[in-house]
Amino acid sequence: MKQKKFILEESEIPRRWYNIQADMPNKPLPPLHPGTRQPLGVDDLAHIFPLECCKQELNTTDRFIDIPEPVLEKYKYYRSTPLVRAYELERALGTPAHIYFKNESVNPLGSHKINSALPQCYYAKEEGTTNVTTETGAGQWGAALSYAARVFGLEAAVYQVKISMQQKPYRSMIMRTFGATVEGSPSMSTRAGKDIITRNPMHMGSLGTAISEAVELAMTTPGCKYTLGSVLNHVAIHQSIIGLEAEKQMEMAGEYPDTVIACFGGGSNFGGIAFPFMRHNIKDGKTTEFIAAEPESCPKLTRGRFEYDFGDEAGLTPLLPMFTLGHDFRPANIHAGGLRYHGAGMIVSQLIKDGLMHGVDIPQLETFEAGVLFARTEGIIPAPESSHAIAATIREALKCKETGEEKVILFNLSGHGLIDMTAYDQYICGDLQNYQVSDEEIAKNKIGA
């Protein structure tokens, strides 16, 4: 049997992030000021975000960006993460495809989110910030941000989507263990939260509501900056460490991916693994297929409209050019809380328009079926979000079984599911269901101001 696991030496860990904006044939449209509708500059964004993140957000010229040494030192605690050949999954499927996964679940925080939490908190600390705030769905980002804030001596306040807090109570406990304060969103602690509850007292929250509250707190609190775990360009830049490592590891394996797959909420882990490989399609004529796997109940990539829309429900964020279901879209209470977001990031939205990637939507039951099969073959219980990528990978591998084609498939295992066992128990007991969104439900949601 060939080698199963590929790990880089410490000296081989990339020292620069990759910025796909420099190579895109068509740059993303600019974010707009919600009041004036004029393109935003660095100074405009710096009222909310750390300044260096703002510079990266609008950087369309520098292909590579140096990783600050203090961040790189923290990366070395858990990077590189393994690239693994999924031999047992291949056998169970009877496929001639070669399946590899990048295992981002092995770091102490359990998901890829720490890759961006560390630099965002580092940049905030460097400019004199004392507090950071953010939103979180399933809680992986909130946990990562809470830990990174503690590493760099910052206070953290997290707004967690209320339904996710109920479904995954241990995640909020993890955040509090690291010293963060945690509120279920919508809450009564912000004007945005109060307004949402007034309109709908039974609102169970969405990433859009939690973003509204976190942005409001950052705007009204001296010494506080907002941090974001997905959607924006600078987050994808930080996450490119995943794909840059995977490039070197695929070389070690002696193969190159025909297909790259990741789950999709706002685009952080997808961009992280896909963009370094996608540059070879753009620059070198490679023909790798890129697939973003989203929930059937939140299908912005496959059924959303490309428009300028707010990134939050209350309309406090800049207007972003995105594929969106509408900023007041209320996704079903699926267990993949990290994917319950109404819009796609600006980079991904432009790449879809240009035909460089595409989305697929996966029903909830299919994702858990895939997650259980992966657990029983590879011994890792995946997060419900990551199971979307596994389900899409299984679809592609079974196509290879039908055609006899020996494709190389690479997917990102963005996190483990060890704090999601209630969801697995419900699936095994037959208590979960699929959720579909009608065209009428999509049409009634508000897009833009």
C-alpha distance (Angstrom), angle and dihedral (degrees) to the residues before:
residue distance angle dihedral
M1 . . .
K2 3.80 . .
Q3 3.78 121.8 .
K4 3.81 111.9 -69.6
K5 3.82 104.5 -162.1
F6 3.81 131.1 42.9
I7 3.83 122.1 -165.8
L8 3.78 128.0 174.2
E9 3.79 123.6 -130.3
E10 3.80 115.6 -111.3
S11 3.80 90.2 -106.5
E12 3.83 90.0 56.5
I13 3.83 96.0 57.2
P14 3.83 107.2 116.9
R15 3.80 113.9 -101.5
R16 3.80 94.7 -161.0
W17 3.80 134.2 51.7
Y18 3.81 121.9 -131.3
N19 3.82 121.5 -119.6
I20 3.81 110.3 -159.6
Q21 3.80 91.3 -170.6
A22 3.81 88.4 79.3
D23 3.82 91.3 59.3
M24 3.81 102.1 36.8
P25 3.83 113.4 118.2
N26 3.81 88.2 -141.6
K27 3.80 117.4 30.0
P28 3.81 118.8 -135.6
L29 3.78 114.7 -93.9
P30 3.83 111.6 -102.3
P31 3.80 123.4 -96.7
L32 3.81 111.8 -107.4
H33 3.78 132.7 -137.0
P34 3.83 106.5 -106.6
G35 3.81 91.3 -134.4
T36 3.80 106.4 37.5
R37 3.82 98.2 25.8
Q38 3.80 88.4 -136.9
P39 3.82 122.9 134.3
L40 3.78 112.9 -86.4
G41 3.77 123.5 -122.4
V42 3.79 131.7 -155.3
D43 3.80 93.0 -90.9
D44 3.80 91.4 53.0
L45 3.80 92.8 53.2
A46 3.81 92.9 42.7
H47 3.81 90.3 72.7
I48 3.81 86.5 72.9
F49 3.82 109.1 18.9
P50 3.81 133.6 46.7
L51 3.81 108.5 -84.5
E52 3.80 96.8 -119.8
C53 3.81 90.4 52.1
C54 3.82 88.5 52.9
K55 3.80 90.9 53.1
Q56 3.80 90.6 50.6
E57 3.81 91.0 46.0
L58 3.81 92.4 61.3
N59 3.81 97.6 33.1
T60 3.80 108.0 119.7
T61 3.81 98.1 158.8
D62 3.81 111.0 52.6
R63 3.79 110.9 80.0
F64 3.80 93.6 -168.0
I65 3.82 129.6 31.8
D66 3.79 122.8 -162.3
I67 3.80 116.5 -113.5
P68 3.83 107.9 -128.9
E69 3.80 111.3 -110.8
P70 3.86 94.8 -120.7
V71 3.82 89.3 53.7
L72 3.79 92.5 46.0
E73 3.79 89.8 52.2
K74 3.82 89.9 54.9
Y75 3.82 90.5 46.8
K76 3.80 89.1 57.3
Y77 3.81 89.9 65.1
Y78 3.81 89.9 72.1
R79 3.78 109.4 5.7
S80 2.90 139.7 132.3
T81 3.76 97.3 48.4
P82 3.81 116.4 -154.2
L83 3.78 126.3 -93.7
V84 3.81 105.2 -147.0
R85 3.81 132.4 -165.2
A86 3.82 106.9 -136.6
Y87 3.80 97.6 -142.6
E88 3.80 95.4 158.0
L89 3.80 93.0 50.6
E90 3.80 89.2 49.5
R91 3.81 89.9 52.6
A92 3.79 93.7 47.8
L93 3.80 90.3 52.4
G94 3.80 94.5 42.7
T95 3.78 89.2 -135.1
P96 3.81 128.8 151.6
A97 3.82 87.8 -145.9
H98 3.79 118.8 112.0
I99 3.82 107.2 -130.8
Y100 3.80 121.8 -160.1
F101 3.77 128.8 176.6
K102 3.80 131.6 -164.4
N103 3.79 104.5 -136.5
E104 3.82 107.4 -142.4
S105 3.82 90.6 161.3
V106 3.81 95.4 81.0
N107 3.81 98.9 79.1
P108 3.84 118.0 96.5
L109 3.83 92.2 -100.9
G110 3.81 92.6 53.3
S111 3.82 100.0 -128.7
H112 3.80 145.1 56.8
K113 3.81 92.4 -99.3
I114 3.82 95.0 92.8
N115 3.83 89.0 68.0
S116 3.82 89.8 74.8
A117 3.81 100.1 26.7
L118 3.81 91.5 66.1
P119 3.82 97.6 53.6
Q120 3.79 93.7 40.9
C121 3.80 91.5 54.2
Y122 3.80 91.5 42.4
Y123 3.82 91.7 53.8
A124 3.81 91.2 45.4
K125 3.81 91.6 51.8
E126 3.81 92.6 46.7
E127 3.81 92.1 57.8
G128 3.81 93.3 49.5
T129 3.80 100.5 -98.1
T130 3.81 115.2 155.0
N131 3.82 101.3 -172.9
V132 3.78 136.3 37.2
T133 3.77 129.4 -168.0
T134 3.77 134.7 -169.7
E135 3.78 147.3 157.6
T136 3.79 127.9 -112.7
G137 3.77 136.4 -171.8
A138 3.79 114.5 -167.4
G139 3.79 88.1 8.0
Q140 3.80 104.7 -111.2
W141 3.80 91.9 113.5
G142 3.79 93.1 42.6
A143 3.79 90.7 52.0
A144 3.79 92.5 47.9
L145 3.81 93.1 47.2
S146 3.81 91.9 47.4
Y147 3.79 91.1 53.3
A148 3.82 94.8 43.7
A149 3.81 90.3 50.1
R150 3.80 89.4 54.0
V151 3.83 90.7 48.5
F152 3.81 91.6 56.1
G153 3.81 97.5 36.8
L154 3.81 99.8 -105.9
E155 3.79 131.7 137.1
A156 3.82 113.7 -121.7
A157 3.81 131.9 -154.5
V158 3.81 117.5 -170.7
Y159 3.81 129.3 -166.9
Q160 3.79 108.3 -156.6
V161 3.79 121.9 -164.8
K162 3.79 104.5 -100.7
I163 3.81 97.7 -130.1
S164 3.82 90.8 48.8
M165 3.79 90.7 49.9
Q166 3.80 88.5 55.5
Q167 3.80 93.8 44.8
K168 3.82 95.1 45.4
P169 3.82 108.6 27.6
Y170 3.80 94.0 162.7
R171 3.80 91.8 65.3
S172 3.80 92.5 62.5
M173 3.81 87.7 46.8
I174 3.82 88.9 54.9
M175 3.81 90.5 52.8
R176 3.79 91.7 49.5
T177 3.80 90.5 47.9
F178 3.80 88.1 59.4
G179 3.80 88.7 51.0
A180 3.81 103.0 -100.3
T181 3.79 125.4 136.2
V182 3.80 112.5 -125.7
E183 3.80 129.5 -158.6
G184 3.80 127.4 -176.5
S185 3.82 109.7 -122.4
P186 2.95 130.5 -99.1
S187 3.81 89.3 41.9
M188 3.78 137.3 166.3
S189 3.82 92.1 -119.3
T190 3.83 96.5 86.8
R191 3.78 136.1 43.0
A192 3.81 90.2 -121.0
G193 3.80 91.4 52.6
K194 3.80 93.2 47.6
D195 3.81 91.4 50.2
I196 3.81 92.1 50.5
I197 3.82 92.0 48.7
T198 3.81 90.7 46.9
R199 3.80 90.3 55.0
N200 3.81 93.0 43.8
P201 3.82 117.5 10.9
M202 3.83 90.5 -172.2
H203 3.83 95.3 52.6
M204 3.82 107.7 139.5
G205 3.79 93.4 -163.2
S206 3.78 138.9 -115.0
L207 3.77 135.1 -146.8
G208 3.81 85.6 -95.4
T209 3.81 92.6 59.9
A210 3.81 93.0 45.1
I211 3.82 91.7 49.7
S212 3.82 89.9 52.4
E213 3.78 91.3 55.0
A214 3.80 95.5 44.6
V215 3.81 93.0 47.9
E216 3.81 90.9 48.9
L217 3.80 90.8 51.8
A218 3.81 91.2 50.3
M219 3.81 92.1 48.5
T220 3.81 94.2 49.7
T221 3.83 101.8 38.0
P222 3.83 121.3 79.2
G223 3.79 113.8 -127.4
C224 3.81 93.0 15.7
K225 3.81 127.9 122.0
Y226 3.78 130.6 -172.0
T227 3.80 120.0 -122.2
L228 3.78 126.2 -164.7
G229 3.79 130.5 -155.0
S230 3.79 99.9 -156.3
V231 3.84 145.9 -7.0
L232 3.82 99.2 58.1
N233 3.79 125.4 93.3
H234 3.80 98.1 -118.6
V235 3.82 90.4 57.0
A236 3.82 90.6 55.7
I237 3.81 88.8 49.6
H238 3.82 91.5 55.4
Q239 3.80 92.3 45.5
S240 3.82 92.1 53.4
I241 3.81 86.4 89.0
I242 3.84 84.4 82.8
G243 3.79 96.5 58.8
L244 3.80 94.9 37.1
E245 3.80 89.0 57.7
A246 3.80 91.6 43.5
E247 3.82 90.6 54.9
K248 3.80 90.8 58.7
Q249 3.80 91.9 42.5
M250 3.81 93.7 50.8
E251 3.80 86.8 53.6
M252 3.80 88.0 53.6
A253 3.81 88.1 52.0
G254 3.80 90.5 50.1
E255 3.80 93.7 -124.0
Y256 3.81 141.4 97.7
P257 3.81 124.2 -146.5
D258 3.79 120.4 -105.0
T259 3.81 88.6 -172.1
V260 3.81 131.5 27.2
I261 3.81 118.5 -165.3
A262 3.80 135.5 -177.6
C263 3.78 136.8 160.2
F264 3.78 116.5 -100.1
G265 3.79 132.5 -140.0
G266 3.79 104.8 135.3
G267 3.79 97.7 -21.4
S268 3.82 108.9 -97.8
N269 3.81 101.8 123.2
F270 3.80 92.4 31.8
G271 3.78 92.5 54.2
G272 3.77 90.2 41.7
I273 3.77 94.9 61.7
A274 3.81 100.2 25.3
F275 3.81 106.5 45.2
P276 3.83 98.8 63.7
F277 3.82 88.9 53.2
M278 3.80 93.1 40.7
R279 3.79 91.1 60.8
H280 3.81 87.5 68.0
N281 3.80 89.9 56.3
I282 3.80 89.4 50.5
K283 3.82 98.8 41.0
D284 3.81 106.6 22.9
G285 3.80 106.5 31.8
K286 3.82 97.1 -109.8
T287 3.82 114.8 157.2
T288 3.81 103.6 -147.6
E289 3.81 114.5 153.2
F290 3.81 116.9 -130.7
I291 3.81 119.4 -154.2
A292 3.80 126.2 -173.8
A293 3.82 112.6 -160.8
E294 3.80 114.7 -150.5
P295 3.82 132.7 171.6
E296 3.79 118.1 -86.0
S297 3.80 86.0 -132.2
C298 3.84 93.2 58.0
P299 3.83 105.1 34.6
K300 3.81 105.0 165.6
L301 3.81 94.2 143.8
T302 3.79 96.2 49.7
R303 3.83 101.1 31.2
G304 3.80 106.8 15.5
R305 3.82 126.9 105.7
F306 3.79 124.3 -118.2
E307 3.80 104.4 -120.7
Y308 3.77 141.8 126.8
D309 3.79 105.1 -87.4
F310 3.78 140.0 161.4
G311 3.77 118.8 -95.3
D312 3.83 90.5 -138.4
E313 3.79 138.4 43.1
A314 3.81 98.4 -114.0
G315 3.81 95.0 50.8
L316 3.81 97.8 -117.7
T317 3.81 97.8 127.2
P318 3.81 127.7 77.9
L319 3.78 116.3 -84.8
L320 3.80 107.9 -98.2
P321 3.83 128.4 -159.3
M322 3.78 100.9 -122.7
F323 3.76 148.7 136.3
T324 3.78 99.4 -98.6
L325 3.79 143.5 173.8
G326 3.81 89.9 -153.8
H327 3.79 127.8 -77.0
D328 3.81 92.4 -103.0
F329 3.83 92.7 52.0
R330 3.81 110.3 132.4
P331 3.78 109.7 -149.9
A332 3.78 121.6 -150.1
N333 3.80 117.4 -94.3
I334 3.79 95.9 -99.6
H335 3.80 119.6 160.0
A336 3.80 93.9 -116.9
G337 3.79 90.2 84.8
G338 3.79 93.9 167.1
L339 3.82 90.7 63.9
R340 3.81 97.7 50.4
Y341 3.80 95.7 103.2
H342 3.78 126.7 125.4
G343 3.81 100.0 -140.4
A344 3.80 144.6 42.1
G345 3.79 125.6 -127.2
M346 3.81 120.1 -92.7
I347 3.80 95.0 -111.7
V348 3.81 94.9 48.8
S349 3.80 91.5 45.4
Q350 3.81 91.1 55.2
L351 3.81 92.2 44.9
I352 3.80 90.2 53.5
K353 3.81 90.2 49.9
D354 3.80 88.4 51.8
G355 3.82 93.2 49.3
L356 3.80 95.3 -117.9
M357 3.82 93.8 125.2
H358 3.79 140.5 2.1
G359 3.77 141.1 -152.9
V360 3.80 133.5 -123.7
D361 3.79 125.6 -165.7
I362 3.80 120.4 -137.3
P363 3.85 127.4 -159.6
Q364 3.81 115.4 -122.5
L365 3.81 95.4 -116.5
E366 3.80 91.9 52.2
T367 3.80 90.4 53.4
F368 3.80 92.7 53.2
E369 3.80 91.7 45.3
A370 3.81 87.3 54.0
G371 3.81 92.1 45.6
V372 3.80 92.6 52.2
L373 3.81 92.1 48.0
F374 3.79 90.4 49.8
A375 3.80 91.1 49.1
R376 3.81 92.1 49.7
T377 3.80 93.8 47.8
E378 3.81 105.2 33.3
G379 3.81 99.7 26.3
I380 3.81 95.8 -124.5
I381 3.80 122.8 113.5
P382 3.81 104.1 -143.9
A383 3.79 127.8 -147.5
P384 3.83 112.2 -101.6
E385 3.81 87.4 -113.4
S386 3.81 92.1 55.2
S387 3.80 90.2 47.0
H388 3.79 88.0 69.9
A389 3.81 88.1 63.7
I390 3.80 90.7 46.2
A391 3.81 91.2 50.7
A392 3.80 91.3 50.8
T393 3.81 89.6 47.3
I394 3.80 90.7 52.1
R395 3.80 90.0 51.2
E396 3.81 90.5 53.6
A397 3.81 93.2 44.1
L398 3.82 91.3 52.2
K399 3.81 89.7 51.5
C400 3.80 86.5 56.7
K401 3.80 89.0 50.5
E402 3.81 89.4 55.8
T403 3.81 95.1 46.6
G404 3.81 99.7 32.5
E405 3.80 89.8 -126.7
E406 3.82 114.5 153.1
K407 3.80 99.5 -142.9
V408 3.78 125.5 171.2
I409 3.81 110.5 -128.3
L410 3.79 123.3 -169.4
F411 3.79 122.9 -171.7
N412 3.78 134.5 175.7
L413 3.79 117.4 -119.1
S414 3.80 92.4 -156.1
G415 3.81 97.5 -175.9
H416 3.80 147.7 -15.4
G417 3.79 125.7 -101.4
L418 3.80 101.4 -139.1
I419 3.82 90.6 121.8
D420 3.81 91.0 45.7
M421 3.79 98.4 66.8
T422 3.81 93.1 118.5
A423 3.79 87.3 63.9
Y424 3.81 92.3 48.9
D425 3.80 90.1 48.2
Q426 3.80 90.4 52.5
Y427 3.81 90.3 49.2
I428 3.81 93.8 48.9
C429 3.82 90.3 47.6
G430 3.81 91.4 50.2
D431 3.80 95.1 -113.9
L432 3.81 99.0 124.0
Q433 3.78 125.9 87.4
N434 3.78 140.8 -170.9
Y435 3.79 121.8 -104.0
Q436 3.79 123.0 -150.7
V437 3.78 126.9 -170.5
S438 3.80 119.3 -139.3
D439 3.79 123.2 -137.6
E440 3.81 87.4 -116.7
E441 3.82 91.9 57.0
I442 3.79 91.2 50.7
A443 3.79 93.9 46.0
K444 3.81 94.6 54.7
N445 3.82 95.8 57.6
K446 3.78 121.0 103.1
I447 3.80 120.0 -110.6
G448 3.80 120.5 -169.3
A449 3.78 126.6 -13.5
